[in-house]
C-alpha cells in the first residue's frame, strides 16, 4: 500500500454506518470519485460538514479499489464563486 499527496475539491457525503471497515464516516466526492475520509487529523471535523463544498489536502491510499484519504487540512468553499472557477 503506497500513499500519495492529493488535493480534492468536492462535496462531503455521509456514509451509511457499517459500510466501511476502516471506520470512515464521510467521503469527499469529486467528479464522481469517492475519497473516504479517515477519522483522524483534520478529517475528524468533516463529519460536521455533510453537504458542504470543500477543498481538502492530504494523502490518499487505495485499498481493494477504495480510495482512503487522511485529511491534513481543508477549507470550506463558498457558493459565491470560490467553487470550481479557479485553477
C-alpha positions in Angstrom: 0.0 0.0 0.0 1.5 3.3 -1.0 0.2 6.8 -0.3 0.4 9.9 -2.4 -0.3 13.6 -1.7 -3.5 14.9 -3.2 -5.8 17.9 -3.1 -9.5 17.4 -3.9 -12.4 19.7 -4.4 -15.9 18.3 -3.9 -18.8 17.9 -1.5 -18.9 16.0 1.7 -21.2 13.0 1.7 -22.3 10.9 4.8 -21.5 7.1 4.5 -24.0 4.6 5.9 -23.0 3.1 9.2 -21.2 -0.3 8.9 -20.4 0.4 5.3 -16.7 0.8 5.9 -14.4 -1.4 7.7 -11.9 1.4 8.3 -14.4 3.5 10.2 -14.8 6.2 7.6 -18.0 8.2 8.4 -17.9 10.6 5.4 -16.5 10.8 1.9 -15.5 13.7 -0.3 -16.9 13.2 -3.8 -15.0 14.9 -6.7 -16.1 14.2 -10.3 -17.9 11.1 -9.2 -14.8 9.7 -7.5 -15.3 9.0 -3.8 -12.5 9.6 -1.2 -13.4 8.0 2.1 -12.1 10.3 4.9 -10.4 8.6 7.7 -11.4 9.8 11.2 -8.0 11.2 12.2 -6.4 14.6 11.9 -8.5 17.3 10.2 -10.7 14.6 8.7 -12.5 14.0 12.1 -14.0 17.5 11.7 -15.6 16.8 8.3 -18.3 14.7 9.9 -19.9 18.0 10.9 -19.7 19.4 7.3 -22.0 17.0 5.4 -23.2 18.5 2.1 -20.6 21.3 2.3 -18.3 22.0 -0.6 -14.7 21.7 0.4 -11.1 21.7 -0.8 -9.1 19.2 1.2 -5.4 18.3 1.1 -3.8 15.2 2.5 -2.7 11.8 1.4 -4.6 9.0 -0.3 -4.1 5.3 -0.4 -6.1 2.8 -2.4 -7.1 -0.5 -0.8 -9.3 -3.0 -2.8 -10.4 -0.3 -5.2 -11.4 2.1 -2.5 -9.7 5.5 -2.0 -9.0 6.4 1.6 -7.9 9.9 2.5 -6.1 11.2 5.5 -7.0 14.9 5.5 -4.3 17.2 6.7 -6.2 20.5 6.0 -9.4 21.6 4.5 -11.3 24.8 3.8 -15.0 25.3 3.1 -15.8 26.8 -0.3 -18.4 29.4 -0.5 -21.2 29.4 -3.1 -20.3 32.9 -4.5 -17.5 31.9 -6.9 -14.8 30.2 -4.9 -16.1 26.9 -6.2 -14.7 25.4 -9.3 -13.7 28.7 -11.0 -10.0 28.9 -10.1 -7.3 26.6 -11.3 
